[in-house]
Amino acid sequence: MQRYLSKNELKDYLGVSLGTINNKLNELPHVKWGNNRNSRVLFPVEEIEKYFDSTVLKKEGSLVK
């Protein structure tokens, strides 16, 4: 079973502000429950970790696992 984080939980998990989460929402893997502006948004922990692993590897360029 996959674990999901809310925006506030993700903010604490990453150590960033809620504004940063909102600004990067289109880049971050997420699931939106509904089509309304205020619909709940959840972030799958595994996909968030993969996203940041791949982002760091692309920016560093020379990192090899």
MMTF fields as JSON, N, C-alpha, C and O atoms, coordinates in Angstrom:
{
  "mmtfVersion": "1.0.0",
  "mmtfProducer": "UNKNOWN",
  "numBonds": 259,
  "numAtoms": 260,
  "numGroups": 65,
  "numChains": 1,
  "numModels": 1,
  "chainsPerModel": [1],
  "groupsPerChain": [65],
  "chainIdList": ["A"],
  "bondAtomList": [4, 2, 8, 6, 12, 10, 16, 14, 20, 18, 24, 22, 28, 26, 32, 30, 36, 34, 40, 38, 44, 42, 48, 46, 52, 50, 56, 54, 60, 58, 64, 62, 68, 66, 72, 70, 76, 74, 80, 78, 84, 82, 88, 86, 92, 90, 96, 94, 100, 98, 104, 102, 108, 106, 112, 110, 116, 114, 120, 118, 124, 122, 128, 126, 132, 130, 136, 134, 140, 138, 144, 142, 148, 146, 152, 150, 156, 154, 160, 158, 164, 162, 168, 166, 172, 170, 176, 174, 180, 178, 184, 182, 188, 186, 192, 190, 196, 194, 200, 198, 204, 202, 208, 206, 212, 210, 216, 214, 220, 218, 224, 222, 228, 226, 232, 230, 236, 234, 240, 238, 244, 242, 248, 246, 252, 250, 256, 254],
  "bondOrderList": [1, 1, 1, 1, 1, 1, 1, 1, 1, 1, 1, 1, 1, 1, 1, 1, 1, 1, 1, 1, 1, 1, 1, 1, 1, 1, 1, 1, 1, 1, 1, 1, 1, 1, 1, 1, 1, 1, 1, 1, 1, 1, 1, 1, 1, 1, 1, 1, 1, 1, 1, 1, 1, 1, 1, 1, 1, 1, 1, 1, 1, 1, 1, 1],
  "groupList": [{"groupName": "MET", "atomNameList": ["N", "CA", "C", "O"], "elementList": ["N", "C", "C", "O"], "formalChargeList": [0, 0, 0, 0], "bondAtomList": [1, 0, 2, 1, 3, 2], "bondOrderList": [1, 1, 2], "singleLetterCode": "M", "chemCompType": "L-PEPTIDE LINKING"}, {"groupName": "GLN", "atomNameList": ["N", "CA", "C", "O"], "elementList": ["N", "C", "C", "O"], "formalChargeList": [0, 0, 0, 0], "bondAtomList": [1, 0, 2, 1, 3, 2], "bondOrderList": [1, 1, 2], "singleLetterCode": "Q", "chemCompType": "L-PEPTIDE LINKING"}, {"groupName": "ARG", "atomNameList": ["N", "CA", "C", "O"], "elementList": ["N", "C", "C", "O"], "formalChargeList": [0, 0, 0, 0], "bondAtomList": [1, 0, 2, 1, 3, 2], "bondOrderList": [1, 1, 2], "singleLetterCode": "R", "chemCompType": "L-PEPTIDE LINKING"}, {"groupName": "TYR", "atomNameList": ["N", "CA", "C", "O"], "elementList": ["N", "C", "C", "O"], "formalChargeList": [0, 0, 0, 0], "bondAtomList": [1, 0, 2, 1, 3, 2], "bondOrderList": [1, 1, 2], "singleLetterCode": "Y", "chemCompType": "L-PEPTIDE LINKING"}, {"groupName": "LEU", "atomNameList": ["N", "CA", "C", "O"], "elementList": ["N", "C", "C", "O"], "formalChargeList": [0, 0, 0, 0], "bondAtomList": [1, 0, 2, 1, 3, 2], "bondOrderList": [1, 1, 2], "singleLetterCode": "L", "chemCompType": "L-PEPTIDE LINKING"}, {"groupName": "SER", "atomNameList": ["N", "CA", "C", "O"], "elementList": ["N", "C", "C", "O"], "formalChargeList": [0, 0, 0, 0], "bondAtomList": [1, 0, 2, 1, 3, 2], "bondOrderList": [1, 1, 2], "singleLetterCode": "S", "chemCompType": "L-PEPTIDE LINKING"}, {"groupName": "LYS", "atomNameList": ["N", "CA", "C", "O"], "elementList": ["N", "C", "C", "O"], "formalChargeList": [0, 0, 0, 0], "bondAtomList": [1, 0, 2, 1, 3, 2], "bondOrderList": [1, 1, 2], "singleLetterCode": "K", "chemCompType": "L-PEPTIDE LINKING"}, {"groupName": "ASN", "atomNameList": ["N", "CA", "C", "O"], "elementList": ["N", "C", "C", "O"], "formalChargeList": [0, 0, 0, 0], "bondAtomList": [1, 0, 2, 1, 3, 2], "bondOrderList": [1, 1, 2], "singleLetterCode": "N", "chemCompType": "L-PEPTIDE LINKING"}, {"groupName": "GLU", "atomNameList": ["N", "CA", "C", "O"], "elementList": ["N", "C", "C", "O"], "formalChargeList": [0, 0, 0, 0], "bondAtomList": [1, 0, 2, 1, 3, 2], "bondOrderList": [1, 1, 2], "singleLetterCode": "E", "chemCompType": "L-PEPTIDE LINKING"}, {"groupName": "ASP", "atomNameList": ["N", "CA", "C", "O"], "elementList": ["N", "C", "C", "O"], "formalChargeList": [0, 0, 0, 0], "bondAtomList": [1, 0, 2, 1, 3, 2], "bondOrderList": [1, 1, 2], "singleLetterCode": "D", "chemCompType": "L-PEPTIDE LINKING"}, {"groupName": "GLY", "atomNameList": ["N", "CA", "C", "O"], "elementList": ["N", "C", "C", "O"], "formalChargeList": [0, 0, 0, 0], "bondAtomList": [1, 0, 2, 1, 3, 2], "bondOrderList": [1, 1, 2], "singleLetterCode": "G", "chemCompType": "PEPTIDE LINKING"}, {"groupName": "VAL", "atomNameList": ["N", "CA", "C", "O"], "elementList": ["N", "C", "C", "O"], "formalChargeList": [0, 0, 0, 0], "bondAtomList": [1, 0, 2, 1, 3, 2], "bondOrderList": [1, 1, 2], "singleLetterCode": "V", "chemCompType": "L-PEPTIDE LINKING"}, {"groupName": "THR", "atomNameList": ["N", "CA", "C", "O"], "elementList": ["N", "C", "C", "O"], "formalChargeList": [0, 0, 0, 0], "bondAtomList": [1, 0, 2, 1, 3, 2], "bondOrderList": [1, 1, 2], "singleLetterCode": "T", "chemCompType": "L-PEPTIDE LINKING"}, {"groupName": "ILE", "atomNameList": ["N", "CA", "C", "O"], "elementList": ["N", "C", "C", "O"], "formalChargeList": [0, 0, 0, 0], "bondAtomList": [1, 0, 2, 1, 3, 2], "bondOrderList": [1, 1, 2], "singleLetterCode": "I", "chemCompType": "L-PEPTIDE LINKING"}, {"groupName": "PRO", "atomNameList": ["N", "CA", "C", "O"], "elementList": ["N", "C", "C", "O"], "formalChargeList": [0, 0, 0, 0], "bondAtomList": [1, 0, 2, 1, 3, 2], "bondOrderList": [1, 1, 2], "singleLetterCode": "P", "chemCompType": "L-PEPTIDE LINKING"}, {"groupName": "HIS", "atomNameList": ["N", "CA", "C", "O"], "elementList": ["N", "C", "C", "O"], "formalChargeList": [0, 0, 0, 0], "bondAtomList": [1, 0, 2, 1, 3, 2], "bondOrderList": [1, 1, 2], "singleLetterCode": "H", "chemCompType": "L-PEPTIDE LINKING"}, {"groupName": "TRP", "atomNameList": ["N", "CA", "C", "O"], "elementList": ["N", "C", "C", "O"], "formalChargeList": [0, 0, 0, 0], "bondAtomList": [1, 0, 2, 1, 3, 2], "bondOrderList": [1, 1, 2], "singleLetterCode": "W", "chemCompType": "L-PEPTIDE LINKING"}, {"groupName": "PHE", "atomNameList": ["N", "CA", "C", "O"], "elementList": ["N", "C", "C", "O"], "formalChargeList": [0, 0, 0, 0], "bondAtomList": [1, 0, 2, 1, 3, 2], "bondOrderList": [1, 1, 2], "singleLetterCode": "F", "chemCompType": "L-PEPTIDE LINKING"}],
  "groupTypeList": [0, 1, 2, 3, 4, 5, 6, 7, 8, 4, 6, 9, 3, 4, 10, 11, 5, 4, 10, 12, 13, 7, 7, 6, 4, 7, 8, 4, 14, 15, 11, 6, 16, 10, 7, 7, 2, 7, 5, 2, 11, 4, 17, 14, 11, 8, 8, 13, 8, 6, 3, 17, 9, 5, 12, 11, 4, 6, 6, 8, 10, 5, 4, 11, 6],
  "groupIdList": [1, 2, 3, 4, 5, 6, 7, 8, 9, 10, 11, 12, 13, 14, 15, 16, 17, 18, 19, 20, 21, 22, 23, 24, 25, 26, 27, 28, 29, 30, 31, 32, 33, 34, 35, 36, 37, 38, 39, 40, 41, 42, 43, 44, 45, 46, 47, 48, 49, 50, 51, 52, 53, 54, 55, 56, 57, 58, 59, 60, 61, 62, 63, 64, 65],
  "secStructList": [7, 7, 7, 3, 3, 7, 2, 2, 2, 2, 2, 2, 2, 2, 6, 7, 7, 2, 2, 2, 2, 2, 2, 6, 6, 6, 6, 1, 7, 7, 3, 3, 3, 1, 1, 1, 6, 6, 7, 3, 3, 3, 3, 3, 2, 2, 2, 2, 2, 2, 2, 2, 2, 2, 2, 2, 2, 2, 2, 2, 7, 1, 7, 7, 7],
  "xCoordList": [0.843, 0.0, 0.882, 1.825, 0.575, 1.39, 0.957, -0.229, 1.925, 1.663, 1.59, 2.383, 0.637, 0.438, 0.598, 0.296, 1.075, 1.228, 0.345, 0.178, -0.213, -0.942, 0.075, 1.275, -0.387, 0.524, 1.276, 2.485, 0.579, 1.23, 2.245, 3.317, 1.916, 2.854, 4.075, 5.197, 3.869, 4.981, 5.885, 7.107, 5.3, 6.06, 7.008, 8.177, 6.508, 7.341, 8.37, 9.513, 7.97, 8.843, 10.048, 11.169, 9.8, 10.862, 11.554, 12.651, 10.926, 11.5, 11.413, 12.325, 10.315, 10.098, 8.777, 8.04, 8.478, 7.236, 6.078, 6.278, 4.875, 3.678, 3.623, 3.131, 4.125, 4.189, 5.062, 4.737, 6.174, 7.054, 6.337, 6.44, 5.608, 4.834, 3.821, 3.694, 3.11, 2.108, 2.744, 2.184, 3.903, 4.59, 5.099, 5.128, 5.493, 6.054, 5.03, 5.397, 3.765, 2.726, 2.69, 2.497, 2.87, 2.816, 4.0, 3.901, 5.122, 6.312, 6.297, 6.85, 5.677, 5.694, 4.645, 3.529, 4.997, 3.997, 2.918, 3.224, 1.654, 0.564, -0.717, -0.834, -1.676, -3.012, -3.985, -3.953, -4.843, -5.83, -7.2, -7.641, -7.869, -9.172, -10.267, -10.755, -10.654, -11.716, -11.209, -10.009, -12.144, -11.806, -11.917, -11.633, -12.324, -12.484, -11.147, -10.174, -11.118, -9.88, -9.397, -8.192, -10.319, -9.946, -9.996, -10.11, -9.912, -9.899, -8.634, -7.594, -8.729, -7.607, -6.507, -6.783, -5.259, -4.097, -3.243, -2.921, -2.875, -2.034, -0.788, -0.825, 0.306, 1.587, 2.063, 2.273, 2.242, 2.749, 4.23, 5.053, 4.555, 5.91, 6.948, 7.991, 6.677, 7.649, 7.953, 9.112, 6.933, 7.138, 7.845, 8.637, 7.572, 8.266, 9.752, 10.594, 10.078, 11.491, 12.182, 13.326, 11.51, 12.081, 12.295, 13.312, 11.337, 11.429, 12.677, 13.436, 12.885, 14.045, 15.348, 16.369, 15.342, 16.543, 16.921, 18.09, 15.956, 16.251, 16.612, 17.449, 16.005, 16.309, 17.728, 18.443, 18.14, 19.499, 20.509, 21.546, 20.218, 21.147, 21.295, 22.4, 20.211, 20.276, 21.084, 21.879, 20.887, 21.591, 23.065, 23.914, 23.367, 24.756, 25.516, 26.695, 24.846, 25.432, 26.465, 26.437, 27.352, 28.433, 28.184, 29.028, 27.052, 26.764, 26.395, 25.597, 26.969, 26.679, 26.42, 27.176, 25.353, 25.054, 25.775, 25.642],
  "yCoordList": [-1.187, 0.0, 1.242, 1.344, 2.169, 3.372, 4.434, 4.578, 5.167, 6.233, 7.575, 7.848, 8.395, 9.701, 10.792, 10.585, 11.953, 13.105, 14.246, 14.436, 15.0, 16.214, 17.315, 17.106, 18.478, 19.595, 19.979, 20.21, 20.051, 20.428, 19.381, 19.728, 18.109, 17.042, 17.072, 16.866, 17.327, 17.392, 18.583, 18.479, 19.688, 20.889, 20.565, 20.947, 19.864, 19.48, 18.425, 18.469, 17.487, 16.402, 16.951, 16.469, 17.972, 18.548, 19.736, 20.12, 20.313, 21.475, 22.744, 23.57, 22.894, 24.074, 24.722, 24.176, 25.878, 26.575, 26.022, 25.356, 26.324, 25.928, 26.636, 26.076, 27.858, 28.593, 27.899, 27.882, 27.326, 26.579, 25.363, 25.069, 24.655, 23.49, 23.933, 23.294, 25.009, 25.5, 25.955, 25.719, 26.603, 27.062, 25.899, 26.0, 24.813, 23.655, 22.545, 21.446, 22.819, 21.79, 21.088, 19.873, 21.818, 21.199, 20.279, 19.375, 20.486, 19.656, 18.416, 17.381, 18.512, 17.424, 16.371, 16.71, 15.085, 14.034, 14.134, 14.172, 14.175, 14.3, 13.702, 13.42, 13.517, 13.051, 14.095, 14.457, 14.57, 15.573, 14.905, 14.321, 14.997, 14.37, 15.372, 16.071, 15.443, 16.328, 17.338, 17.436, 18.09, 19.071, 20.508, 21.438, 20.697, 22.049, 22.632, 21.91, 23.957, 24.642, 24.219, 24.121, 23.971, 23.615, 22.112, 21.695, 21.296, 19.847, 19.405, 20.058, 18.306, 17.796, 17.272, 16.592, 17.604, 17.16, 16.3, 16.707, 15.104, 14.197, 13.844, 13.778, 13.623, 13.343, 11.954, 11.712, 11.022, 9.691, 9.775, 10.267, 9.298, 9.425, 8.786, 9.385, 7.582, 6.884, 7.692, 7.801, 8.254, 9.017, 10.344, 10.801, 10.959, 12.198, 11.914, 12.683, 10.808, 10.452, 10.15, 10.558, 9.442, 9.163, 10.451, 10.613, 11.363, 12.651, 13.402, 13.905, 13.476, 14.215, 13.483, 14.129, 12.154, 11.406, 11.69, 11.939, 11.656, 11.893, 13.353, 13.631, 14.281, 15.693, 15.996, 16.734, 15.444, 15.653, 15.044, 15.648, 13.854, 13.201, 14.005, 14.113, 14.567, 15.357, 16.628, 17.006, 17.288, 18.541, 18.324, 19.117, 17.255, 16.961, 16.464, 16.775, 15.697, 15.223, 14.123, 13.146, 14.248, 13.276, 12.198, 11.32, 12.239, 11.23, 9.921, 9.898, 8.845, 7.519, 6.6, 6.595, 5.822, 4.862, 3.562, 2.637],
  "zCoordList": [0.0, 0.0, 0.0, 0.785, -0.871, -1.027, -0.021, 0.277, 0.491, 1.452, 0.721, -0.18, 1.119, 0.521, 1.574, 2.749, 1.14, 2.02, 1.521, 0.317, 2.46, 2.1, 1.824, 2.0, 1.396, 1.146, 2.41, 2.363, 3.538, 4.793, 5.24, 5.737, 5.067, 5.427, 4.513, 4.974, 3.221, 2.276, 2.591, 2.49, 2.963, 3.346, 4.501, 4.471, 5.514, 6.649, 6.252, 6.706, 5.415, 4.956, 4.187, 4.348, 3.343, 2.52, 3.182, 2.776, 4.188, 4.853, 4.018, 4.035, 3.291, 2.46, 2.862, 3.683, 2.29, 2.608, 1.765, 0.749, 2.226, 1.483, 0.135, -0.845, 0.084, -1.176, -2.206, -3.393, -1.755, -2.658, -3.221, -4.412, -2.358, -2.815, -3.87, -4.914, -3.606, -4.563, -5.871, -6.942, -5.804, -7.024, -7.872, -9.098, -7.246, -7.952, -8.187, -8.602, -7.928, -8.007, -9.359, -9.411, -10.442, -11.776, -12.034, -12.864, -11.34, -11.523, -10.637, -11.009, -9.484, -8.508, -8.84, -9.232, -8.685, -8.896, -7.817, -6.625, -8.243, -7.293, -7.849, -9.042, -6.946, -7.306, -6.786, -5.61, -7.662, -7.261, -7.225, -8.215, -6.078, -5.897, -6.22, -5.332, -7.486, -7.926, -8.933, -9.189, -9.501, -10.533, -10.051, -10.805, -8.817, -8.287, -7.878, -7.662, -7.776, -7.398, -6.011, -5.776, -5.107, -3.743, -3.474, -2.321, -4.522, -4.35, -3.629, -3.722, -2.919, -2.141, -3.072, -4.06, -2.735, -3.494, -2.571, -1.455, -3.041, -2.272, -3.086, -4.315, -2.373, -3.002, -2.589, -1.401, -3.553, -3.215, -2.826, -3.598, -1.638, -1.091, -2.012, -2.27, -2.511, -3.373, -4.627, -5.026, -5.249, -6.482, -6.208, -7.032, -5.074, -4.69, -4.509, -4.973, -3.832, -3.621, -4.944, -5.146, -5.846, -7.172, -7.955, -8.63, -7.865, -8.559, -8.112, -8.94, -6.798, -6.303, -6.583, -6.82, -6.562, -6.938, -8.381, -8.673, -9.287, -10.703, -10.962, -11.821, -10.247, -10.414, -9.968, -10.644, -8.852, -8.349, -9.309, -9.582, -9.821, -10.749, -12.035, -12.565, -12.543, -13.771, -13.563, -14.423, -12.43, -12.174, -11.859, -12.267, -11.136, -10.781, -12.008, -12.179, -12.857, -14.102, -13.938, -14.686, -13.007, -12.901, -11.865, -11.683, -11.184, -10.188, -10.86, -11.798, -10.387, -10.914, -9.743, -8.771, -9.829, -8.757, -8.979, -8.177]
}
